[in-house]
Amino acid sequence: MQVIFKDNLTTLILGDSKEVCKGWSLRQDHGIKNAVMITDPVWPDVPKGLLNGWENPYELAKKVFWELRNKCKAMVVHLGQFSDPRFTRAIPSSFEFYT
């Protein structure tokens, strides 16, 4: 994980969301009151071996999203042009859904 920008209102962190979830609290570790996770997860049909988690992307996303439910106020999930929207079922219902 790498902090790539920080000011009085914003901290932008670049990293693997699985690492962010390993007992790390955005709010406590960085004094962030309204943490928002922006993610482009491993999607189904990713070429074999291209990304960590390619074997079971739905379960990977579900695990990460579930971990984030108490650590973030909001989450933005990137859906690409060919993404299957059913994949969003992995997102906990505690997050509001906007299109």
C-alpha positions as CSV (number, residue, x, y, z in Angstrom):
1,M,0.0,0.0,0.0
2,Q,1.2,3.5,-0.8
3,V,-0.1,6.9,0.2
4,I,0.1,8.8,-3.0
5,F,-1.7,12.0,-1.9
6,K,-2.6,13.5,1.4
7,D,-3.9,16.9,2.5
8,N,-6.2,18.1,5.3
9,L,-9.3,16.5,3.8
10,T,-8.1,13.6,1.5
11,T,-5.8,10.6,1.7
12,L,-5.4,8.7,-1.6
13,I,-4.0,5.2,-1.1
14,L,-2.9,2.9,-3.9
15,G,-2.8,-0.8,-3.1
16,D,-4.4,-4.2,-3.1
17,S,-7.7,-4.1,-1.4
18,K,-7.0,-7.5,0.2
19,E,-4.1,-5.9,2.0
20,V,-6.2,-3.0,3.1
21,C,-8.6,-5.4,4.7
22,K,-6.1,-7.3,6.8
23,G,-6.9,-5.8,10.1
24,W,-6.2,-2.3,8.8
25,S,-8.6,0.5,9.8
26,L,-8.7,3.5,7.4
27,R,-10.4,5.5,10.1
28,Q,-8.1,4.7,12.9
29,D,-4.8,4.5,11.1
30,H,-5.2,7.7,9.2
31,G,-7.7,9.7,11.1
32,I,-10.2,9.4,8.2
33,K,-13.8,10.1,9.2
34,N,-15.5,9.3,5.9
35,A,-13.5,6.6,4.2
36,V,-14.4,5.7,0.6
37,M,-13.0,2.7,-1.2
38,I,-12.7,2.9,-4.9
39,T,-12.0,-0.5,-6.5
40,D,-11.7,-2.3,-9.8
41,P,-11.9,-5.9,-8.6
42,V,-10.8,-9.1,-10.3
43,W,-13.7,-9.9,-12.6
44,P,-15.0,-13.3,-13.9
45,D,-13.4,-14.3,-17.2
46,V,-10.1,-12.6,-16.4
47,P,-7.3,-14.4,-18.3
48,K,-5.9,-17.3,-16.3
49,G,-3.0,-16.2,-14.1
50,L,-3.2,-12.5,-15.0
51,L,-4.3,-11.3,-11.5
52,N,-4.2,-12.7,-8.1
53,G,-7.6,-14.2,-7.3
54,W,-8.4,-15.1,-10.9
55,E,-9.4,-18.6,-9.8
56,N,-12.5,-17.5,-7.9
57,P,-13.2,-13.8,-8.4
58,Y,-16.7,-13.8,-6.9
59,E,-15.5,-15.2,-3.6
60,L,-12.5,-12.9,-3.5
61,A,-14.7,-9.8,-4.1
62,K,-17.3,-11.0,-1.5
63,K,-14.6,-11.5,1.1
64,V,-13.1,-8.0,0.5
65,F,-16.4,-6.2,0.2
66,W,-17.6,-7.9,3.5
67,E,-14.4,-6.8,5.3
68,L,-14.9,-3.2,4.0
69,R,-18.5,-2.9,5.3
70,N,-17.4,-1.6,8.7
71,K,-14.3,0.3,7.5
72,C,-15.8,2.5,4.8
73,K,-18.7,4.9,4.6
74,A,-19.0,4.2,0.9
75,M,-17.5,2.1,-1.8
76,V,-17.2,2.7,-5.6
77,V,-16.9,-0.5,-7.7
78,H,-15.8,-0.1,-11.3
79,L,-18.0,-2.0,-13.8
80,G,-16.4,-2.3,-17.2
81,Q,-18.2,-2.5,-20.5
82,F,-18.2,-6.3,-20.5
83,S,-18.8,-6.8,-16.7
84,D,-21.6,-9.0,-15.7
85,P,-23.7,-6.9,-13.3
86,R,-24.7,-10.0,-11.3
87,F,-21.2,-9.8,-9.9
88,T,-22.4,-6.9,-7.7
89,R,-24.4,-9.4,-5.6
90,A,-21.1,-9.8,-3.7
91,I,-21.6,-6.2,-2.3
92,P,-23.1,-6.2,1.2
93,S,-26.6,-4.7,1.4
94,S,-25.3,-2.2,4.0
95,F,-23.9,-0.2,1.1
96,E,-26.4,1.9,-0.8
97,F,-26.5,1.2,-4.5
98,Y,-26.4,4.0,-7.1
99,T,-26.3,3.8,-10.8
